[in-house]
Amino acid sequence: MTDHREVAVVRWPGQNPPVEDGLAALLAAYHLQTEAEKGESVADVDELPDRYRAEIADPRTAFAGDVVLVALLSDTVVGCLVVTSPNNGRAEIKRLWTGPESRGRGVASALLSAALTQAAELGAHTVRLSVWEWRTGAIALYERLGFAVTPSWDEREQLVCMQRPFRGVTAIR
């Protein structure tokens, strides 16, 4: 696996350098790409569903109560991930995104490692996530980290639900 020591993962907000613009850009890219992959014709952020535009416009409010992790290469924001506060002992990972120009450099692995640490600190006994079935690279990464497919908690077609019982954090190398 790629060595990701050059990737710094910080908790947002409150870090230096400021990352808000970079986070908004990553969220916009994530949602636009996802809509395109679903076959939706969305030309720009203004055409996204309201809930997604709200995340991009005001992530502080959209993710209040959640942990937002941002990956940096030098001072450049290159990836993001959200860990929800546990509900019935389950934290959820969502919005994992690495900018295309930074893929293959361990960004997603670094974010996931930090997310598992956060979930442990929040008291979760299980970490879960959902991923579109066509994102085979992401599914393979999740499986390498101990996530397994589980019955769906979401009714959307082509969405794969996965979870990992929390047994401690294992460093990702």
URWOLIN-V898966 format. One record per residue. N is the residue number from 0. SS is DSSP state (~ for helix, > for strand, _ for the rest). OMEGA is omega in radians with two decimals (* if undefined). Layout:
# URWOLIN-V898966
n: <N/N>
ss: <SS/SS>
omega: <OMEGA/OMEGA>
This chain:
# URWOLIN-V898966
n: <0/1/2/3/4/5/6/7/8/9/10/11/12/13/14/15/16/17/18/19/20/21/22/23/24/25/26/27/28/29/30/31/32/33/34/35/36/37/38/39/40/41/42/43/44/45/46/47/48/49/50/51/52/53/54/55/56/57/58/59/60/61/62/63/64/65/66/67/68/69/70/71/72/73/74/75/76/77/78/79/80/81/82/83/84/85/86/87/88/89/90/91/92/93/94/95/96/97/98/99/100/101/102/103/104/105/106/107/108/109/110/111/112/113/114/115/116/117/118/119/120/121/122/123/124/125/126/127/128/129/130/131/132/133/134/135/136/137/138/139/140/141/142/143/144/145/146/147/148/149/150/151/152/153/154/155/156/157/158/159/160/161/162/163/164/165/166/167/168/169/170/171/172>
ss: <_/_/_/_/_/_/>/>/>/>/>/>/_/_/_/_/_/_/_/~/~/~/~/~/~/~/~/~/~/~/~/~/~/~/~/~/~/_/_/_/_/_/_/_/~/~/~/_/_/~/~/~/~/~/~/~/~/_/~/~/~/~/_/_/_/_/>/>/>/>/>/>/>/_/_/>/>/>/>/>/>/>/>/_/_/_/>/_/_/>/>/>/>/>/>/>/>/>/_/~/~/~/_/_/_/_/~/~/~/~/~/~/~/~/~/~/~/~/~/~/~/_/_/_/_/>/>/>/>/>/>/>/_/_/_/~/~/~/~/~/~/~/~/~/_/_/_/>/>/_/_/_/_/_/_/_/_/_/>/>/>/>/>/>/>/_/_/_/_/_/_/_/_>
omega: <-3.09/3.06/-3.07/3.13/3.14/-3.12/3.04/3.08/-3.13/3.09/-3.12/-0.03/2.99/-3.13/2.93/0.04/3.08/-3.05/-3.01/3.14/3.12/3.10/3.12/3.13/3.11/3.11/3.10/3.13/3.12/-3.08/3.11/3.12/-3.14/3.12/3.11/3.12/3.10/3.12/3.11/3.12/-3.13/-3.06/-3.12/-3.07/-3.11/-3.13/3.10/3.03/-3.08/-3.06/3.14/3.08/3.13/3.10/-3.11/-3.08/-3.06/-3.12/3.13/3.12/-3.09/-3.08/3.09/-3.14/3.10/3.05/3.08/3.10/-3.13/3.10/3.13/2.90/-2.91/3.10/-3.10/3.10/-3.06/-3.12/3.12/3.14/3.09/3.02/3.14/3.01/-3.11/3.02/-3.05/3.09/-3.12/2.98/-3.14/3.04/3.08/3.08/3.04/-3.13/3.00/3.09/-3.08/-3.11/-3.10/-3.12/-3.13/-3.11/3.08/-3.09/-3.11/3.11/3.12/3.11/-3.14/3.08/3.11/3.13/3.11/3.07/3.12/-3.14/3.11/3.14/3.12/3.10/-3.14/3.00/3.12/3.03/-3.14/3.12/3.01/-3.06/3.10/-3.04/-3.14/3.10/-3.01/3.09/3.11/3.13/3.12/3.10/3.14/3.13/3.09/-3.12/3.04/3.07/3.11/3.10/-3.11/3.08/-3.03/2.98/-3.09/-3.05/-3.11/3.11/3.10/3.10/3.13/3.09/-3.10/3.04/3.12/3.01/-3.08/3.12/-3.08/-3.11/3.07/3.12/3.11/-3.12/*>
